[in-house]
């Protein structure tokens, strides 16, 4: 079995990033391996390293 690691980077206002993460998690079956975030003023950058387990839908 091979491990396929992927990366998702989101940037925007906190509420926008929260909505995007929720949409992503609702449509993808993933195992999150690592998460980092940084803030710059009102903006948030979020990076997720994940492996996709199986397609949803």
Secondary structure, DSSP 8 states (H G I E B T S, - for coil): ----EEEEEEEEEHHHHHHHHHHHHHHEEEEEEEEEEEEETTEEEEEEEEEEEEE--
